[in-house]
């Protein structure tokens, strides 16, 4: 009854996309799959954003899209269209509803709400001990992340992309519905890399997020005071209703999570190092890695053998070395890039789809000295 071929722990982006990919591949038709999560996944607990050319696989559940972005620094301000890209947003609840419905309609996949307390592995099988039951299987795909997975080593710095966001509603039209404020570095940096991020849902409703790339979290009031001040200074608005709140912390590290994988246990999503190290963007990075994982599973090789690193991992590593060594000047890097390049070229590089010549153009847009120092330190 509680024996499965594959056990997926976590029904977030990576878990549900993996379950959906399995459901759509005839190779797994005779396999039994368990999807475990402690939550019923019936609340709007997060949003995912990404850029993409044209229509993609998630078009059915896109909540909002924009065709222009705003980048603001100390000496550069860009308001520009991003065609052929669109900046897209998916609400967590829409994603869960869509993919859980599909998964639950698949006869060989079982969704169970239970809290995992431990996992174990023998030569022949794996076991998941949960509060209400114990489940055994042949393989586990685990999306549960703990910062200790990355902070127990010192070879690669570990930063966090951490934020608090408010969705506010005002009584007058103050937001530009056609434009995302991608990064606004005009706010006080206070020794860290800090910016504001604005997603306008309508001309009177928007998500305003205070985001930092730094090592440690802030006390909650510091985020909230910064948002309050930004709303007042940027939009000259004192009266508004907070209709949603969100908090997040995403690891930014080039640490190789592969050492946590075993022959029968593979970490996925953020827990597998699938968050883009230099930006924290995880959703499309995950979507792009799922097909590679599916193809590898079908080969029947030990799960720890799958390698996903490439040249962009090295670029990200150097960027994080620079950001970690001089976090107060992180805004200088981003301003230099956006001053030199159109956003389309930035997006293509961050999508890891550029040629070597395009890589060099992007690298040349960055401040030279800190990156040369980081490179020398890594080599020697």
C-alpha positions as CSV (number, residue, x, y, z in Angstrom):
1,X,0.0,0.0,0.0
2,X,2.8,2.4,0.9
3,X,5.4,1.1,-1.6
4,X,6.2,3.2,-4.7
5,X,8.8,3.4,-7.5
6,X,9.4,7.1,-7.1
7,X,8.7,9.4,-4.2
8,X,8.7,13.2,-4.7
9,X,9.0,15.3,-1.6
10,X,7.4,18.7,-1.9
11,X,4.6,20.0,-4.1
12,X,6.2,23.3,-5.0
13,X,7.5,24.3,-8.5
14,X,10.1,21.5,-8.9
15,X,8.0,18.8,-7.3
16,X,4.8,19.5,-9.3
17,X,6.7,20.1,-12.6
18,X,8.5,16.8,-12.1
19,X,5.3,14.9,-11.3
20,X,3.6,16.5,-14.4
21,X,6.6,15.5,-16.6
22,X,6.3,11.9,-15.3
23,X,2.6,11.9,-15.9
24,X,3.1,13.0,-19.6
25,X,5.8,10.3,-20.3
26,X,4.7,6.8,-21.2
27,X,8.0,5.4,-19.8
28,X,6.4,5.9,-16.3
29,X,2.9,4.5,-17.1
30,X,3.5,1.3,-15.1
31,X,5.4,3.1,-12.2
32,X,3.8,4.1,-8.9
33,X,4.6,7.7,-7.9
34,X,4.0,9.4,-4.5
35,X,3.9,13.1,-4.2
36,X,4.2,14.3,-0.5
37,X,3.7,17.7,0.9
38,X,2.9,19.0,4.4
39,X,0.4,21.6,3.0
40,X,-2.8,21.2,1.0
41,X,-1.4,23.7,-1.5
42,X,-4.7,25.7,-1.5
43,X,-3.3,29.2,-0.7
44,X,-1.6,31.9,-2.6
45,X,1.7,31.7,-0.7
46,X,4.1,33.0,-3.4
47,X,4.5,34.4,-6.8
48,X,7.0,33.5,-9.5
49,X,8.2,35.8,-12.2
50,X,10.3,35.3,-15.3
51,X,11.0,36.7,-18.7
52,X,10.3,34.8,-21.9
53,X,10.0,35.2,-25.7
54,X,6.5,34.8,-27.0
55,X,4.1,32.3,-25.5
56,X,5.4,29.4,-23.4
57,X,4.3,26.3,-21.6
58,X,2.8,28.3,-18.7
59,X,0.7,30.7,-20.7
60,X,-2.6,29.2,-19.5
61,X,-1.8,30.2,-15.9
62,X,0.0,33.6,-16.5
63,X,-1.6,36.1,-14.2
64,X,0.0,39.2,-15.6
65,X,2.6,40.2,-18.2
66,X,4.5,43.3,-19.0
67,X,6.5,44.5,-22.0
68,X,8.6,47.2,-20.5
69,X,11.0,47.5,-17.5
70,X,12.4,50.3,-15.5
71,X,15.9,50.2,-14.1
72,X,17.1,52.9,-11.8
73,X,20.5,53.6,-10.4
74,X,22.5,56.5,-9.1
75,X,23.6,57.7,-12.6
76,X,21.6,55.6,-15.0
77,X,17.8,55.4,-15.5
78,X,16.3,53.2,-18.2
79,X,12.7,52.8,-19.2
80,X,12.6,50.5,-22.2
81,X,10.6,47.9,-24.0
82,X,11.9,44.4,-23.8
83,X,10.4,42.9,-27.0
84,X,10.6,40.1,-28.0
85,X,10.5,39.3,-24.3
86,X,7.7,39.7,-21.9
87,X,8.0,39.8,-18.1
88,X,5.5,37.3,-16.7
89,X,4.0,36.5,-13.4
90,X,2.4,33.3,-12.0
91,X,0.5,33.3,-8.7
92,X,1.2,30.3,-6.5
93,X,-2.5,29.4,-6.1
94,X,-3.0,29.3,-9.9
95,X,0.1,27.1,-10.4
96,X,-1.0,24.6,-7.6
97,X,-4.6,24.4,-8.8
98,X,-3.5,23.7,-12.4
99,X,-0.8,21.1,-11.7
100,X,-2.4,19.4,-8.8
101,X,-5.5,18.9,-10.8
102,X,-3.5,17.2,-13.5
103,X,-1.5,15.1,-11.1
104,X,-4.5,13.9,-9.2
105,X,-6.1,12.9,-12.4
106,X,-3.2,10.6,-13.2
107,X,-4.0,7.1,-12.0
108,X,-0.5,6.1,-11.0
109,X,0.4,9.2,-9.0
110,X,-0.8,9.6,-5.4
111,X,-0.8,13.0,-3.6
112,X,-0.6,12.7,0.2
113,X,-0.6,15.5,2.7
114,X,1.9,14.5,5.4
115,X,5.0,16.0,7.1
116,X,8.4,14.4,6.4
117,X,10.5,13.8,9.5
118,X,13.3,11.7,8.0
119,X,14.6,9.8,5.0
120,X,16.8,6.7,4.8
121,X,18.5,4.6,2.1
122,X,19.7,1.1,1.7
123,X,21.3,-0.6,-1.3
124,X,17.9,-1.6,-2.6
125,X,15.4,1.0,-1.5
126,X,14.6,4.3,0.1
127,X,12.2,5.1,2.9
128,X,10.4,8.3,4.0
129,X,9.3,8.5,7.6
130,X,6.4,11.0,7.9
131,X,4.2,12.0,10.8
132,X,1.3,9.7,9.7
133,X,3.1,6.9,7.9
134,X,6.3,5.5,6.4
135,X,6.6,5.2,2.7
136,X,9.1,3.1,0.8
137,X,10.3,3.3,-2.8
138,X,13.2,2.9,-5.2
139,X,14.1,6.5,-5.6
140,X,13.5,9.9,-3.9
141,X,13.4,13.4,-5.4
142,X,13.6,15.8,-2.5
143,X,12.9,19.5,-2.8
144,X,13.1,20.3,1.0
145,X,15.9,22.9,1.4
146,X,17.9,23.8,4.5
147,X,20.5,26.5,4.5
148,X,22.8,24.2,6.4
149,X,23.2,22.2,3.2
150,X,25.2,25.1,1.8
151,X,26.7,26.8,4.9
152,X,28.5,23.8,6.2
153,X,31.3,24.6,3.8
154,X,33.6,27.6,3.2
155,X,34.8,27.1,-0.4
156,X,31.8,29.0,-1.9
157,X,30.2,32.0,-0.2
158,X,26.5,31.8,0.6
159,X,24.4,35.0,0.2
160,X,20.6,35.3,0.4
161,X,18.2,37.1,-1.8
162,X,15.7,38.1,0.9
163,X,12.7,40.3,0.7
164,X,9.4,41.4,2.1
165,X,6.7,42.5,-0.2
166,X,3.4,44.2,0.2
167,X,0.5,44.1,-2.3
168,X,-1.1,47.5,-1.8
169,X,-4.3,49.1,-3.0
170,X,-4.7,52.9,-3.2
171,X,-7.6,55.1,-4.0
172,X,-6.1,56.8,-7.1
173,X,-4.3,55.7,-10.3
174,X,-0.6,56.0,-9.4
175,X,1.0,52.9,-11.1
176,X,2.1,52.4,-14.7
177,X,0.5,49.1,-15.6
178,X,2.7,48.6,-18.7
179,X,6.1,48.7,-16.8
180,X,7.8,46.6,-14.2
181,X,10.3,48.3,-11.9
182,X,12.9,45.6,-12.2
183,X,15.5,47.2,-9.9
184,X,15.5,50.6,-8.3
185,X,18.8,51.2,-6.6
186,X,18.0,54.9,-5.8
187,X,17.2,53.8,-2.2
188,X,19.8,53.9,0.6
189,X,22.2,51.0,0.3
190,X,23.3,50.9,4.0
191,X,26.3,48.7,3.3
192,X,24.4,46.1,1.3
193,X,23.0,45.5,-2.2
194,X,19.4,46.8,-1.8
195,X,16.7,47.6,-4.3
196,X,13.0,48.0,-4.8
197,X,11.0,45.9,-7.1
198,X,7.5,46.9,-8.3
199,X,4.9,44.8,-10.1
200,X,1.8,46.9,-11.0
201,X,-1.3,44.7,-11.2
202,X,-3.5,47.7,-12.1
203,X,-3.2,51.4,-11.9
204,X,-4.2,51.3,-8.2
205,X,-2.8,48.0,-7.1
206,X,0.8,46.8,-7.1
207,X,3.3,44.5,-5.4
208,X,6.1,46.5,-3.9
209,X,9.1,44.5,-2.7
210,X,12.2,45.5,-0.7
211,X,14.9,43.1,-1.8
212,X,18.5,42.6,-0.6
213,X,21.4,40.4,-1.8
214,X,23.3,40.0,1.4
215,X,24.5,37.4,3.9
216,X,22.1,38.0,6.7
217,X,18.4,38.8,7.1
218,X,17.1,42.0,8.6
219,X,14.6,42.5,11.4
220,X,11.1,42.6,9.9
221,X,10.5,46.3,10.8
222,X,13.5,47.4,8.7
223,X,12.0,45.9,5.6
224,X,8.6,47.4,6.3
225,X,10.0,50.9,7.1
226,X,11.8,50.9,3.8
227,X,8.7,50.0,1.9
228,X,6.7,52.6,3.7
229,X,9.3,55.3,2.9
230,X,9.5,54.2,-0.8
231,X,5.7,54.4,-1.2
232,X,5.8,57.9,0.2
233,X,8.8,59.2,-1.7
234,X,8.3,57.4,-5.0
235,X,4.6,57.6,-5.3
236,X,3.7,60.5,-2.9
237,X,1.2,58.2,-1.3
238,X,0.3,58.1,2.4
239,X,-3.0,56.2,2.4
240,X,-3.2,52.6,1.1
241,X,-4.4,49.2,2.1
242,X,-2.1,46.2,2.4
243,X,-4.0,43.4,0.9
244,X,-1.3,40.7,0.8
245,X,2.1,40.2,2.4
246,X,5.0,38.0,1.4
247,X,8.4,37.1,2.7
248,X,11.1,35.0,1.0
249,X,14.7,34.0,1.2
250,X,16.5,32.3,-1.7
251,X,20.0,31.0,-1.6
252,X,22.6,32.6,-3.8
253,X,25.6,30.3,-4.0
254,X,27.8,28.4,-6.5
255,X,28.1,25.6,-3.9
256,X,27.8,22.2,-5.6
257,X,24.8,20.5,-4.1
258,X,25.8,17.3,-5.8
259,X,27.5,16.0,-2.7
260,X,24.1,15.6,-1.0
261,X,22.9,13.3,-3.8
262,X,23.2,9.6,-3.6
263,X,22.5,6.7,-5.9
264,X,18.8,6.7,-5.0
265,X,18.2,10.2,-3.6
266,X,18.3,13.4,-5.8
267,X,17.7,16.9,-4.5
268,X,15.7,19.1,-6.8
269,X,14.6,22.8,-7.0
270,X,16.3,25.1,-4.6
271,X,17.6,22.1,-2.6
272,X,19.4,20.9,-5.7
273,X,21.0,24.2,-6.4
274,X,18.6,25.0,-9.2
275,X,18.1,28.6,-8.2
276,X,20.2,30.8,-10.6
277,X,23.2,31.7,-8.3
278,X,23.6,35.2,-9.5
279,X,20.0,36.3,-9.5
280,X,18.0,33.9,-7.3
281,X,15.5,33.3,-10.1
282,X,14.4,29.7,-9.8
283,X,11.2,29.0,-11.7
284,X,12.4,28.9,-15.3
285,X,15.7,27.4,-14.2
286,X,13.7,24.6,-12.7
287,X,11.5,24.2,-15.8
288,X,14.6,23.9,-18.0
289,X,16.2,21.3,-15.8
290,X,13.2,19.0,-15.5
291,X,13.5,17.5,-19.0
292,X,17.2,16.8,-18.4
293,X,16.3,15.0,-15.1
294,X,13.6,13.0,-16.8
295,X,15.9,11.9,-19.6
296,X,18.5,10.9,-17.0
297,X,16.0,8.9,-14.9
298,X,15.1,6.9,-18.0
299,X,18.8,5.9,-18.5
300,X,18.7,4.0,-15.1
301,X,22.0,5.4,-13.9
302,X,22.7,6.3,-10.2
303,X,21.0,9.7,-9.5
304,X,24.2,11.3,-8.2
305,X,25.8,11.0,-11.6
306,X,23.7,13.7,-13.3
307,X,25.8,16.8,-13.9
308,X,24.2,20.2,-14.6
309,X,27.1,22.6,-14.3
310,X,28.6,24.5,-17.2
311,X,30.4,27.8,-18.1
312,X,27.6,29.9,-16.6
313,X,28.1,28.3,-13.2
314,X,31.7,29.6,-13.3
315,X,30.5,33.1,-14.3
316,X,28.0,33.0,-11.4
317,X,30.7,31.9,-9.0
318,X,32.9,34.9,-9.8
319,X,30.0,37.3,-9.6
320,X,29.1,36.0,-6.1
321,X,32.7,36.2,-5.0
322,X,32.7,39.8,-6.0
323,X,29.3,40.5,-4.4
324,X,30.3,38.7,-1.1
325,X,33.7,40.6,-0.9
326,X,32.2,44.0,-1.4
327,X,28.4,43.8,-0.9
328,X,28.1,47.6,-0.4
329,X,29.0,48.2,-4.1
330,X,26.8,45.5,-5.6
331,X,24.6,48.3,-7.2
332,X,27.7,49.5,-9.2
333,X,27.8,46.1,-11.0
334,X,24.2,46.2,-12.0
335,X,24.3,49.8,-13.0
336,X,27.3,49.2,-15.2
337,X,25.6,46.3,-16.9
338,X,22.3,48.0,-17.6
339,X,24.1,51.2,-18.7
340,X,26.1,49.3,-21.3
341,X,23.6,46.7,-22.6
342,X,20.0,46.6,-23.6
343,X,17.9,44.4,-21.3
344,X,17.4,41.9,-24.1
345,X,21.1,41.0,-24.0
346,X,21.0,40.9,-20.2
347,X,18.1,38.5,-20.2
348,X,19.7,36.3,-22.9
349,X,22.9,36.0,-20.8
350,X,21.0,35.3,-17.6
351,X,19.0,32.6,-19.5
352,X,22.4,31.0,-20.3
353,X,21.7,31.1,-24.0
354,X,24.6,33.3,-25.2
355,X,27.6,32.5,-27.4
356,X,31.1,33.0,-26.2
357,X,31.3,36.3,-28.1
358,X,28.1,37.5,-26.4
359,X,29.5,36.3,-23.0
360,X,32.5,38.5,-23.5
361,X,30.3,41.5,-24.4
362,X,28.4,41.0,-21.1
363,X,31.6,40.4,-19.1
364,X,33.1,43.6,-20.6
365,X,30.1,45.6,-19.3
366,X,31.1,44.7,-15.7
367,X,33.6,46.6,-13.6
368,X,36.9,45.0,-14.4
369,X,39.1,45.2,-11.3
370,X,36.9,43.3,-8.8
371,X,36.3,40.5,-11.3
372,X,40.0,40.2,-12.2
373,X,40.8,39.9,-8.5
374,X,38.1,37.3,-7.9
375,X,39.4,35.3,-10.9
376,X,43.0,35.4,-9.7
377,X,41.9,34.3,-6.2
378,X,40.0,31.3,-7.6
379,X,42.9,30.3,-9.8
380,X,45.6,30.6,-7.3
